Amino acid sequence: MNNLQTLYADTASAKKRYIKALNKFEALFGKNRSPIFISAPGRTEIGGNHTDHQRGSVLAAAVDLDIICVVASSPKAELNIISEGYKTSPVTLDNLDPRPAEVGTAAGLIRGVAEWFKLNGFKIGGIDAYTDSQVIGGSGLSSSASFEVAVGNMLNYLYNNGKISPQQIALMGQYAENTHFGKPSGLMDQMASSVGGFVKMNFSEPGNTIIEPVKFSLTGSGYNLCIINTKSSHEGLTDDYAQITYEMSEIAQYYGKCYLSEVDEHDFYADIPELRVKAGDRAVLRAMHFFDEDSRVHKQAAALEKGDVETFLRLVNESGDSSYQLLQNVFSPSSPTIQGISLAITLSKRILKGTGACRVHGGGFAGTIQAFVPDSLLEQYCTEMEYIFGAGTCSVLNIRQIGGTQVNLHE
């Protein structure tokens, strides 16, 4: 359990937010319920764009925007979770099988979380909960993963004495998203939100993610982490995401493997003529991205550990160029006139003038970019980006060291 001081820089504002959420909970569900408080952060991908689902490596970090929850046990066999700004019907616990009607919905995620608990021998029970999120959907900070981690920790702390590890909670979130929500995501989002901090993750061994903390702080480095929300929606992009996984897997299958991380890179380059015929040029380019990006993650982590910021930023730019040119996830081929990501990257490079770095953030095709902006350009950068994309679209973030957790308001 963590207190406000370990989670928030502005504890006074954080406490007001929790008290407001508690008042809302009591208005919805009544007083004298003895609720507990849960927090689950959003995440930012630092390096490793679309490498996790091929059992590669990524750099990611939890950020200081989170979803908070006020939750109490309920005698009803249902998960009644009401989120600010959303309407979700209670999810009953009598039948937790996936439902086609819940694909792409919060109810699907909730049911998927509960089913994972049941399938893995953990306890479940009724809950009433109210949630308030700063991790806005479509922001590229993985609102779905933070929601999954939040729901998982509700059941973890209410019915399982908090004994389920952050790594298991992350696997739970991925299961819910893959089997109930209908999105073939990797594990990076859930792991970063659940574990917290600034970490390198290697997914080569299923069920045994290797997590290595990276000792580096942006504070005092002369650069700021910015996320720019282009306000282009992720809706209808599931097929675009799925095509990346499918095409990379198709290359791996040529070698009798399931994942590109199992393929020898030298063999791949030798076989490109045959692979073009089998899988097409885009699949070959996406595989090239994987091999380069997977290697780049380790170089980025090493640069940060040494405090070599300039090398790190050069690698971030290389990652961005690779995603743009090889992975090709900056806009959807089905909607070529909508190119908010491409525009934001081009404008960022114009403003930064060879300093800092920028890249597509997260799954891509729509949503957000990430930029590392020098202190001297921060005000100008945010002003000019918000002139194009709207007020409040440039967020300056900090790294949060704690992942999904129960929160004690009284310490």
C-alpha positions as CSV (number, residue, x, y, z in Angstrom):
1,M,0.0,0.0,0.0
2,N,1.2,3.5,-0.8
3,N,0.3,6.9,0.4
4,L,-0.2,10.1,-1.4
5,Q,3.3,11.4,-0.8
6,T,4.8,8.4,-2.7
7,L,2.5,8.9,-5.7
8,Y,1.9,12.6,-6.2
9,A,4.0,15.7,-6.3
10,D,1.0,17.9,-5.3
11,T,-0.5,15.9,-2.4
12,A,-3.0,18.6,-1.5
13,S,-4.6,18.5,-5.0
14,A,-4.5,14.7,-5.1
15,K,-6.3,14.4,-1.7
16,K,-9.0,16.8,-2.9
17,R,-9.4,14.6,-6.0
18,Y,-9.8,11.4,-3.9
19,I,-12.3,13.1,-1.5
20,K,-14.3,14.3,-4.5
21,A,-14.3,10.7,-5.8
22,L,-15.3,9.4,-2.4
23,N,-18.2,11.8,-2.2
24,K,-19.4,10.7,-5.7
25,F,-19.1,7.0,-4.6
26,E,-21.2,7.7,-1.5
27,A,-23.8,9.5,-3.6
28,L,-24.0,6.5,-5.9
29,F,-23.7,3.6,-3.5
30,G,-24.4,5.0,0.0
31,K,-22.3,5.7,3.0
32,N,-20.8,3.4,5.6
33,R,-19.4,1.0,3.0
34,S,-15.8,1.0,4.2
35,P,-14.3,1.5,0.7
36,I,-10.7,1.2,-0.3
37,F,-8.8,3.4,-2.8
38,I,-6.9,2.2,-5.9
39,S,-4.7,4.0,-8.3
40,A,-3.3,2.8,-11.7
41,P,-1.1,5.0,-13.8
42,G,-1.0,5.5,-17.6
43,R,2.2,4.6,-19.4
44,T,4.5,6.0,-22.0
45,E,6.4,3.9,-24.5
46,I,10.0,5.1,-24.6
47,G,11.4,2.6,-27.1
48,G,10.3,-0.6,-28.8
49,N,7.4,0.3,-31.1
50,H,5.4,-2.9,-31.8
51,T,8.2,-5.2,-30.6
52,D,6.4,-6.7,-27.6
53,H,3.9,-8.9,-29.5
54,Q,6.9,-10.5,-31.2
55,R,8.4,-11.3,-27.8
56,G,11.1,-8.6,-28.2
57,S,12.2,-5.9,-25.8
58,V,10.7,-2.5,-24.9
59,L,11.5,0.6,-22.9
60,A,8.5,2.0,-21.1
61,A,7.5,4.0,-18.0
62,A,4.5,4.7,-15.8
63,V,3.5,8.4,-15.9
64,D,2.0,10.7,-13.3
65,L,-1.5,10.7,-14.9
66,D,-3.7,7.9,-13.4
67,I,-7.1,6.4,-12.9
68,I,-8.3,6.5,-9.2
69,C,-11.0,4.2,-7.8
70,V,-13.2,4.1,-4.8
71,V,-14.3,0.5,-4.3
72,A,-16.2,-1.6,-1.8
73,S,-17.3,-5.2,-1.7
74,S,-20.9,-6.0,-2.5
75,P,-23.2,-8.9,-1.7
76,K,-24.4,-8.9,-5.3
77,A,-22.7,-11.2,-7.7
78,E,-21.8,-8.4,-10.1
79,L,-19.1,-5.9,-10.8
80,N,-20.8,-2.5,-10.8
81,I,-18.1,0.0,-11.9
82,I,-19.2,3.5,-12.8
83,S,-16.7,5.7,-14.5
84,E,-16.9,9.5,-14.8
85,G,-18.2,10.3,-18.2
86,Y,-19.1,6.7,-19.2
87,K,-22.1,4.5,-18.6
88,T,-21.5,0.8,-18.1
89,S,-24.1,-1.8,-17.0
90,P,-23.1,-4.1,-14.1
91,V,-21.2,-7.2,-15.2
92,T,-22.7,-10.3,-13.6
93,L,-20.4,-13.1,-12.4
94,D,-22.6,-16.1,-13.2
95,N,-21.2,-16.4,-16.8
96,L,-17.9,-14.9,-17.6
97,D,-17.5,-16.3,-21.1
98,P,-16.6,-13.7,-23.8
99,R,-19.6,-12.0,-25.4
100,P,-19.5,-10.7,-29.0
101,A,-21.7,-7.7,-28.0
102,E,-19.0,-6.6,-25.5
103,V,-16.1,-6.5,-27.9
104,G,-14.5,-3.0,-27.7
105,T,-16.4,-2.1,-24.5
106,A,-15.5,-1.5,-20.9
107,A,-17.9,-4.3,-19.9
108,G,-15.7,-6.6,-22.0
109,L,-12.6,-5.6,-20.2
110,I,-14.3,-6.0,-16.8
111,R,-15.6,-9.5,-17.7
112,G,-12.2,-10.5,-19.0
113,V,-10.5,-9.5,-15.8
114,A,-13.0,-11.5,-13.7
115,E,-12.7,-14.5,-16.0
116,W,-8.9,-14.5,-15.7
117,F,-9.1,-14.4,-11.9
118,K,-11.5,-17.4,-12.0
119,L,-9.5,-19.4,-14.5
120,N,-6.3,-18.9,-12.5
121,G,-7.8,-20.0,-9.2
122,F,-8.1,-16.6,-7.5
123,K,-11.1,-15.3,-5.6
124,I,-13.8,-13.0,-7.1
125,G,-16.8,-11.3,-5.6
126,G,-19.2,-8.5,-6.1
127,I,-17.9,-4.9,-6.1
128,D,-19.3,-1.4,-6.3
129,A,-16.8,1.2,-7.6
130,Y,-16.5,4.7,-8.9
131,T,-13.6,5.7,-11.0
132,D,-12.1,9.0,-12.2
133,S,-9.4,9.0,-14.9
134,Q,-6.8,11.5,-16.0
135,V,-5.7,9.0,-18.6
136,I,-8.0,10.1,-21.4
137,G,-9.0,7.6,-24.0
138,G,-7.1,8.0,-27.2
139,S,-4.3,9.9,-25.5
140,G,-1.7,7.2,-26.3
141,L,-1.1,6.7,-22.6
142,S,-3.0,3.5,-22.6
143,S,-6.3,4.2,-20.8
144,S,-7.5,0.7,-21.4
145,A,-4.4,-0.9,-19.7
146,S,-4.7,1.4,-16.7
147,F,-8.4,0.5,-16.4
148,E,-7.6,-3.2,-16.6
149,V,-4.9,-2.8,-13.9
150,A,-7.3,-0.8,-11.8
151,V,-10.0,-3.4,-12.0
152,G,-7.5,-6.2,-11.4
153,N,-6.3,-4.5,-8.2
154,M,-9.9,-4.0,-7.0
155,L,-10.3,-7.7,-6.9
156,N,-6.7,-8.3,-5.8
157,Y,-7.0,-6.1,-2.6
158,L,-10.7,-6.8,-1.8
159,Y,-10.7,-10.6,-2.2
160,N,-7.1,-11.8,-2.5
161,N,-5.2,-9.9,0.2
162,G,-3.1,-8.1,-2.4
163,K,-1.1,-11.3,-3.0
164,I,-1.3,-11.2,-6.8
165,S,1.9,-9.8,-8.3
166,P,2.1,-6.8,-10.6
167,Q,3.4,-9.1,-13.3
168,Q,0.4,-11.4,-13.0
169,I,-2.0,-8.4,-13.0
170,A,-0.3,-7.3,-16.3
171,L,-1.0,-10.8,-17.8
172,M,-4.6,-10.5,-16.6
173,G,-5.0,-7.2,-18.4
174,Q,-3.6,-8.6,-21.6
175,Y,-5.9,-11.6,-21.4
176,A,-8.9,-9.3,-21.0
177,E,-7.9,-7.1,-23.9
178,N,-7.1,-10.0,-26.2
179,T,-10.0,-12.4,-25.5
180,H,-12.9,-10.1,-24.5
181,F,-12.1,-6.6,-25.8
182,G,-11.0,-8.0,-29.2
183,K,-7.7,-6.1,-29.5
184,P,-4.6,-8.3,-30.2
185,S,-2.2,-6.2,-28.0
186,G,1.1,-7.2,-26.6
187,L,2.0,-6.9,-22.9
188,M,3.9,-3.7,-22.7
189,D,1.0,-1.4,-21.8
190,Q,-0.2,-3.5,-19.0
191,M,3.2,-4.3,-17.6
192,A,4.3,-0.7,-17.5
193,S,1.1,0.4,-15.8
194,S,1.2,-2.4,-13.3
195,V,4.9,-2.4,-12.4
196,G,5.7,1.3,-12.5
197,G,8.9,3.2,-12.9
198,F,11.2,3.5,-15.9
199,V,11.9,-0.1,-17.1
200,K,13.3,-2.2,-19.9
201,M,11.2,-5.3,-20.5
202,N,12.1,-8.5,-22.4
203,F,9.2,-10.7,-23.4
204,S,11.2,-13.6,-24.9
205,E,10.0,-16.0,-22.2
206,P,6.2,-16.2,-22.0
207,G,4.9,-15.8,-18.5
208,N,8.4,-14.7,-17.3
209,T,8.9,-11.2,-18.4
210,I,12.4,-10.0,-17.6
211,I,12.1,-6.5,-16.0
212,E,15.1,-4.3,-15.6
213,P,14.8,-0.9,-13.9
214,V,16.6,1.8,-15.8
215,K,18.4,4.3,-13.5
216,F,17.8,7.6,-15.2
217,S,15.8,10.8,-14.4
218,L,14.8,13.4,-16.9
219,T,14.8,15.9,-14.1
220,G,17.8,18.1,-14.5
221,S,18.7,16.6,-17.9
222,G,17.7,19.7,-19.8
223,Y,14.8,18.0,-21.6
224,N,11.1,17.5,-21.0
225,L,8.9,14.6,-22.0
226,C,5.9,15.8,-23.9
227,I,2.9,13.9,-25.3
228,I,0.9,15.6,-28.0
229,N,-2.6,14.5,-28.6
230,T,-3.5,15.0,-32.2
231,K,-7.2,14.3,-31.4
232,S,-7.4,11.7,-34.2
233,S,-9.5,8.8,-33.0
234,H,-8.3,5.1,-32.6
235,E,-11.8,4.0,-33.5
236,G,-11.9,1.5,-36.3
237,L,-8.2,0.8,-36.3
238,T,-8.2,-2.7,-34.8
239,D,-7.6,-4.2,-38.3
240,D,-4.6,-1.9,-38.8
241,Y,-3.0,-3.1,-35.5
242,A,-3.8,-6.7,-36.3
243,Q,-2.2,-6.4,-39.7
244,I,1.2,-5.5,-38.1
245,T,1.0,-8.6,-35.9
246,Y,-0.2,-10.8,-38.8
247,E,2.5,-9.6,-41.2
248,M,5.4,-10.0,-38.7
249,S,4.1,-13.4,-37.8
250,E,3.9,-14.4,-41.4
251,I,7.6,-13.7,-41.8
252,A,8.3,-15.8,-38.7
253,Q,6.2,-18.7,-40.0
254,Y,8.4,-18.9,-43.1
255,Y,11.1,-20.2,-40.7
256,G,8.7,-22.4,-38.8
257,K,8.6,-19.9,-35.9
258,C,5.7,-18.0,-34.2
259,Y,7.6,-14.8,-33.4
260,L,10.2,-12.7,-35.1
261,S,12.4,-12.8,-32.0
262,E,13.0,-16.5,-32.8
263,V,14.2,-15.8,-36.3
264,D,17.9,-15.3,-37.2
265,E,18.3,-11.8,-38.6
266,H,21.0,-12.8,-41.0
267,D,18.8,-15.6,-42.4
268,F,16.0,-13.0,-42.8
269,Y,18.1,-10.6,-44.9
270,A,19.4,-13.5,-47.1
271,D,15.9,-14.6,-47.8
272,I,14.3,-11.3,-48.6
273,P,13.7,-12.2,-52.3
274,E,11.6,-15.2,-51.3
275,L,9.9,-13.4,-48.4
276,R,8.7,-10.6,-50.7
277,V,6.9,-13.2,-52.8
278,K,5.4,-15.0,-49.7
279,A,4.4,-12.1,-47.5
280,G,4.8,-8.9,-49.6
281,D,7.0,-5.9,-49.3
282,R,5.3,-4.3,-46.4
283,A,5.7,-7.4,-44.2
284,V,9.4,-7.4,-45.1
285,L,9.8,-3.7,-44.1
286,R,7.9,-4.3,-40.9
287,A,10.2,-7.2,-40.0
288,M,13.2,-5.0,-40.7
289,H,11.7,-2.5,-38.3
290,F,11.4,-5.2,-35.6
291,F,15.0,-6.3,-35.8
292,D,16.3,-2.7,-35.7
293,E,13.9,-1.6,-33.0
294,D,14.5,-4.5,-30.8
295,S,18.3,-3.9,-30.9
296,R,17.8,-0.2,-30.4
297,V,16.0,-0.7,-27.1
298,H,19.1,-2.1,-25.5
299,K,21.2,0.7,-26.9
300,Q,18.7,3.3,-25.5
301,A,18.8,1.7,-22.1
302,A,22.6,1.6,-22.0
303,A,22.8,5.2,-23.1
304,L,20.4,6.3,-20.3
305,E,22.3,4.3,-17.7
306,K,25.5,6.1,-18.7
307,G,23.7,9.5,-18.7
308,D,24.4,9.9,-22.4
309,V,21.4,11.9,-23.3
310,E,22.5,12.9,-26.8
311,T,22.9,9.3,-27.9
312,F,19.6,8.4,-26.3
313,L,17.8,11.2,-28.3
314,R,19.5,10.2,-31.5
315,L,18.2,6.7,-31.0
316,V,14.7,8.0,-30.2
317,N,14.8,9.9,-33.6
318,E,15.9,6.7,-35.3
319,S,13.0,4.8,-33.7
320,G,10.6,7.5,-35.0
321,D,12.0,7.3,-38.5
322,S,11.8,3.5,-38.5
323,S,8.2,3.6,-37.4
324,Y,7.3,6.2,-40.1
325,Q,9.1,4.5,-43.0
326,L,9.3,0.8,-42.2
327,L,6.6,0.0,-39.7
328,Q,4.2,2.5,-41.4
329,N,1.9,3.1,-38.5
330,V,1.6,6.9,-38.7
331,F,-1.7,6.9,-40.5
332,S,-4.3,4.3,-41.6
333,P,-4.2,3.3,-45.3
334,S,-8.0,3.3,-45.2
335,S,-8.1,7.0,-44.2
336,P,-5.2,8.7,-46.0
337,T,-6.6,12.2,-45.6
338,I,-6.3,11.9,-41.8
339,Q,-2.7,12.3,-40.9
340,G,-2.5,14.0,-37.5
341,I,0.5,11.9,-36.4
342,S,2.5,12.7,-39.6
343,L,1.7,16.4,-39.2
344,A,2.6,16.5,-35.6
345,I,6.0,14.8,-36.2
346,T,6.8,17.2,-39.1
347,L,5.9,20.3,-37.1
348,S,7.9,19.0,-34.1
349,K,11.0,18.6,-36.2
350,R,10.5,22.1,-37.6
351,I,10.3,23.6,-34.1
352,L,13.0,21.6,-32.6
353,K,15.5,22.3,-35.4
354,G,17.8,19.4,-34.8
355,T,17.6,19.3,-31.0
356,G,15.6,16.9,-28.9
357,A,13.6,14.1,-30.5
358,C,10.2,13.0,-31.6
359,R,8.4,9.8,-32.6
360,V,5.0,8.2,-32.9
361,H,3.8,7.2,-29.5
362,G,2.2,3.8,-28.8
363,G,0.2,1.8,-31.3
364,G,0.1,4.6,-33.9
365,F,-2.2,5.2,-36.9
366,A,-3.9,7.9,-34.8
367,G,-3.6,9.5,-31.4
368,T,-0.4,10.9,-30.1
369,I,3.3,11.5,-30.6
370,Q,6.1,11.7,-28.1
371,A,8.7,14.5,-28.0
372,F,11.8,15.2,-25.8
373,V,11.9,19.0,-25.8
374,P,14.8,21.2,-24.5
375,D,14.0,23.5,-21.6
376,S,14.7,26.5,-23.8
377,L,12.1,25.5,-26.4
378,L,9.4,24.0,-24.1
379,E,7.2,27.1,-23.9
380,Q,7.4,27.7,-27.7
381,Y,6.9,24.1,-28.5
382,C,3.7,23.7,-26.4
383,T,2.3,27.0,-27.7
384,E,2.8,26.2,-31.3
385,M,1.6,22.6,-31.0
386,E,-1.6,23.7,-29.2
387,Y,-2.1,26.4,-31.8
388,I,-2.4,23.5,-34.4
389,F,-4.1,20.8,-32.3
390,G,-6.0,22.7,-29.7
391,A,-5.7,23.9,-26.1
392,G,-4.5,21.2,-23.6
393,T,-3.1,18.9,-26.3
394,C,0.5,19.2,-25.2
395,S,1.1,17.4,-21.9
396,V,4.4,17.7,-20.0
397,L,4.7,14.5,-18.0
398,N,6.8,13.1,-15.1
399,I,7.7,9.4,-14.5
400,R,5.9,7.7,-11.7
401,Q,7.9,5.1,-9.8
402,I,4.9,3.1,-8.4
403,G,2.5,1.0,-10.6
404,G,-1.0,-0.1,-9.7
405,T,-1.6,0.0,-6.0
406,Q,-3.9,0.5,-3.1
407,V,-3.7,4.0,-1.6
408,N,-3.8,5.0,2.0
409,L,-5.2,8.5,2.3
410,H,-4.6,8.8,6.1
411,E,-0.8,8.7,6.2
